[in-house]
Amino acid sequence: MSEFDDDYSFDTLAVRAGQVRSAEGEHGEPIFLTSSYVFSSAAEAAKRFSGEQPGNIYSRFTNPTVRTFTQRLAALEGAESCVATASGMSAILSTCLALLKTGDHIVSSRSIFGTTTMLFSNYLAKLGIETSFVDLPDLSAWAAAIRPQTRLLFLETPSNPLTELADIKQLAELAQQHDCLLVVDNCFCTPALQQPIKLGADIVIHSATKFLDGQGRCVGGAVLGSKDVVGTDVYGFLRTAGPTMSAFNAWVFLKGLETLNIRMQAHSAKALALAQWLEQEPKIARVYYPGLASHPQHQLAKIQQTGFGGLLSFELKGGQDAAWKLIDATRMISITANLGDTRSTITHPATTTHGRLTAEQRHQTGIADGLIRVAVGLEDIADMQKDLARGLA
């Protein structure tokens, strides 16, 4: 790592960590757009491939720009090691395939991204890896679901789209008691607002596509944890299977990390203001946002997060028809399922992000037909309110 990785604050690490300048003396991080690297001799090539000598080998698993990104993100999360992947979903897949085998068992929150549910239920199940789903905040349900074969506890906190929370410290203690690994998807808070490893988690997952990028430009993911579990096992899977982050995308994410803390504070402030406004609207049955006193885990959010994030959802009394009408009435907010952008986005989870789930699965996870998710961007709050008010009129 670079000289800036120790004894510096979050904001300094976000700008400086991981960069090692080349002989050119560049101030900004370079993009190494190369597939391979030249060795000085056959002996050096052999030492690189065997691991006897550190250094670049092939950009499927060694690239200086990607390395700068992984070291910077590791510094921000307080992790020993980080592996960058082609997407957030490939980060989850890499973690599971690197650490699990046929006969192993996962206990997962029911309140996770719909595609993650599909990955566990439809594809890992084909490999003989079974998953039990439980209510995210219910610690007793987690404990009851653990078996002798359980290897991973998996969750998002806050969850997408209902912003439910779990007590990471309590789950970490439970995982340790049963010799399991606690895996936390932290892409909605980012390390600017929440650092699960410091709370006891073993592995942190990111979809870098979201708030880490911050401007909706690139797709990528990351897995963070210990040198043994992530730096050896997950990295070994990446080297062999190749769900690789591109050097260009890593460079874009580096630029995103530089402004991460500033953006997350702004997202949080604007989301809270919007949630408070929505809570006063008579046509809205309920607003889901951890920053509201009405949120069931509001006090927990104040303890384990330093901000409440930019994601909120609300349920309209008129069901899907009312939800679609509100979405279609917007003129400024973007109708798209992505989130974590400087531009606010709006979507109908039941027919988009969670549309591949069965009606029963959506009911179990609380995804009602009238639910709308808004990822609050950085526009003026009055303009966001005006845009949503069109659909509420």
N, C-alpha and C positions, 0 to 999 in steps of 0.2 A: 504494500500500500504506500501511498505518498506520505510526505512529511506532515500533511494536514489532517491525518486521520486520528490523532490522539489529542485529548485535552482541549477540544474545541466545541463550541456550542452547535446546536442543530443548524442554525442558519449558515454558519461558516462551513460546516461539513457539506451542506446541500450545494454549495458553490464550489468547494475546493477538493473534497475527498476523492481519492482514487486517481487523480491525474498525475501522470509521470511524463514530463516533457521529453520530447525526442531531441536529437542533436540539432534540429532546426530551431529550437527555442520558441516554439509557438505559444501564444498566450491562451487561445481557445483550444479545446480538445479537437484533435484531428479525427477524421473518419478514415479508417483503414479498410478500404474497399478492395480486399484481396482474398482469393480463395485459399492460397497456399503461401508458404514461406521458404526462403532459400537457406540452406545450411552451408556452413563453411567447409564441411567434410562429411564423408560417409560415417565416420565415428561420431560426429556431433548429431547427425540425423538419428543414428541408432540410440544414442543416449536420450534424445528428446522423446522418441517413441516409447522407450522402455520406462520413462519417468525418472531416470537417473539424473537428468539435467532438466531444470525448469525452462520453459520458453514456448514460443508459438510452434504449432505443428500443422494445423489445418483449421480453417475458420468454422467448421462444423462445431468445434468445441474449444478453440482458442483463438481469440481476436482481441487486439488491444483496446478497441473502442468498447466492445462488449464488456471486457474486463473492468474498464473504468466505471461503467454503469453499475456492474455488480458490486464493486468495492464501495462505491458511493452509497448505494441503497443499503448495503450491509451496515455501513457506519451509521446511517440514519435509524435503522431498526435495532441496532445493538446486537447484530448477529455475527457469528464467526465466519459464516460462509454464505454465498449467494450464487445461484445458478439462474441464468436468464434463458427464457424459452420463447417460442414463436407466438404464444398467446396465453391468456390466463387459463383457458381450458387445458392447454398442453402442459401448463405448470402443475395442475391437479393430476392429470394423467401420468406425468412423469413421476410425481411423488408416489402415486399408488403402485405403478408398475415397478418402481425401483425398490419399494419397501414391502410389498405384499406378495403372497403366493396363494395358490389354490388351497381352499380350506380356511383362509383367514377371514376375519369379520370386521366390518366397520360399523361404528355407531355414529350416525350423522344427524344433525339438526334437520327437521322437516322444512325449516324456513331457509332454504338455500336457492340459488339461481336454478331455474328450471332445467337448464342444460346439464348442470352438475347432477341433478336428480336423475336425468336420463343416462348419464355416464355411469352412475353407480348401479342403477336398476337394470339397464339394458345391455351394457357392455362389460363391466366388471363381473356381472353375474354370469356371463358366458365363460369366464375364466374360473368360476367356482369361488368367487369372492362375494360374500353376501353382505348386505347392508340393512341395518335396522334404523328406522327413522323415528325421532322423538321430538317432543316440543322443546324448543330452544331454551326457554327460561327455567324449565323444570329439572332441577338437579337430581331429584329422586328418580325421574324417568331415565336419565342418563345412566345412573347407577344400576337400575333394574335391567337395562338392556345389555350391559356388559357380560360377555361370556369368556370362558377360558381361551377361546380362539380370537378374541378381539385384539386388534393391533392398532387401530386408529380411532380417535374421536375427531370428528370433522364438523366445523361450524363457520358461519359468517356472523359477525357481530359488529355493528348493527346488521340486521338481515335485510335482504332485498325482496320485496319492496316495503314490508311492514315495519321496518326499523326496530324489530325486537332485539333485545340484548341478552347476553349470557354473562355470568360472572366468570371471567377468565381464570382468576385465581382459584376459585373453587373447582372448576373443571380440571385445572392443572393438577391440583392435589388428588382428585379422583383418578386421573390418568396415571399418575405416579403410583398410586396404591395398587393399580391393576397392571402395571408394566405396559401401559399403552403410550402412544405418542399423541399429543394434543396438537391438532393442525387447525390454525385460525386463518381464514380468508380476511385480510385486512384492507381490501382495496377501497372500501367506502370511507374509512377514516384516514388511511395512510399513516405512516409513522409521525406525521405532523400532529395528529390528534390522539393516536393510540399506539402503544408499543407492546404487543402481546408477549414477546419473548421476555421482557422485563417483568411481566405478570405471571410467568411460568410456562408459557406455551413452548413447545418443542420446535414447531415449524410454522412459518408464516408464508401465506400464498398471496400473490398480487396479480391482478390483471393490470398491467402497466398501461393498457389501453385507456383506462379511466382517469382518475385524478393525477396519477404520476405524470402522464403526458399533459393532460389539462387542456388540450385544444383539439382533441378528436382527430389527430393526424395519423397515428400509427397503431398497429396491433402488436402486443407483446405481453409477456408474463414473467414472473420470477418466483423462485422458491428460496426461502432463507431459513437457516438453522445452524446446527453445529458442523464442525469440520468433518466429523465421521459420517453423520447421517446425510447431510446435504453435500458437503464438499467431496465426499467419497462415493456414497451410494447413488444419490440423485445425479450427481455429475457423471458417474459412470454410465448411467442410463442415457443421459444426453449425448455422451460421446459415441455410444453405440447406435442409438435409435435416431438421433439427429433432429429433434424438434427445436431447431436452433433460432435464436433471435438474430436478425440481420444487423450488420454494423451500422447501417444508416438509421434503423429504428432505435438502436441503442443510443446513438448520438442525439436523436430527437428527444428521447426520454431524459438524457442528461440535461438538456435545456429545460425540460419540464421540472426536474428536481430543483433547479436553481430558484424557482419562484414558488415552490410547493407550500411552504409555511404561510407566505403572504396570501396565496390563493385560498388555502383551506380556511383561514380565518375569515376571509371575505365571503366565501361560500356559506360558512356557518352563520355569519351575521345576517346575511340576506335570507337564508332558509328559515331562520327563526322568525324574522319579521313577516315572511310570507305565511308561515304556519300559524302565527298568531292572528293574522288577518283572515285566513281561511276558516279558523275555528269560530269566527263570529258570523259566518255565512249560514243562513237558515236552511239552504238546500243541501248542505253537506252534513252527512250523518256523523262522520268522525274523521279526525286528522291524526295521522301517525307521524310523530317527530319527537325524538328523544329530548329535545330542548324544551318541550312543553311540560308544564307541571302536571297535565293530565295523562302523560305517558306513564305506563305502569312501571317502567324501569328508569324513570327520570333521575332518581337519586343515584342509582348505579352508574348511569352515564356521567354524572358529575364527578364520580370517584375515579373511574377507570379511563375516561377520556378527558382531554383538555379542551375539546370543542364538540359540538353536536353534529357536524357534518353538513353536506349539501343535499342530502337525499331526503325527500318526504313523500308521503302518499296521502290520499284522502278518498273517502267513499261517498259517492253521491246517492241520494235517496232514490233516484229514478232508475237505478240499474244500468245495464249496458247501453241502452238507448240514450239516457242522459249523459253518460260518460263520453260516448262517441260524439254527441252533439257539442259538448264542451270542447273536446279536443279539436273538432273540425272548425269551431268558431275562432280559434286562436289565429293570430296573424304574425306574431313575432316569435313566440316560443316554437322551437323546432319539433315536429312530430317525428321522432326517431327513438329507437330502443337503446341507443348508446347513452352513456352518462359520464359525468366527470369533466364536462366541457366548460369553457368560458361562456358558451351559449347555452341558455336553459333549454332543456328537452322535456318532452311530455310523451307518455305512452300509456296504453291500456294493457296491463300485465296479463289479464286473463286470455287475451287473444294474440299476444306477442311473446314476451319473455317467458311466460309460463303457459303458452298456448298448447304445447305438446304434452302437457300433463293431462291426465284424465280429470273429468269433472269432480270425481271423488277426491283425487289428490289436491286439486285446487281448493276444495272445500276444507280439507284437513289443514292446509297451510294458511287458510284465511284469505285467499285470493278471490274476493267477491266480484261479481259482474260489474258493479258500479265503481270499482277501485281504479283510481288514476295515480300514476307515479310521476312526480316532477323532480328532475335533477336540476337544482337551482344554480344558474350560472352567475355571471358577474354584471348583468345588465342592471339598470336602475330599478329599484324595487317597485316604484310607482308604475313603471311601464309593465312589469310582470303582473301586478295586480289588475291593471287596466285590461291586459290581454285575457286573463282568466275571467274577469268580470263579464266579458262578452258572452261566454258560455253559461254564466250563471244568471244572466238577465232573463 
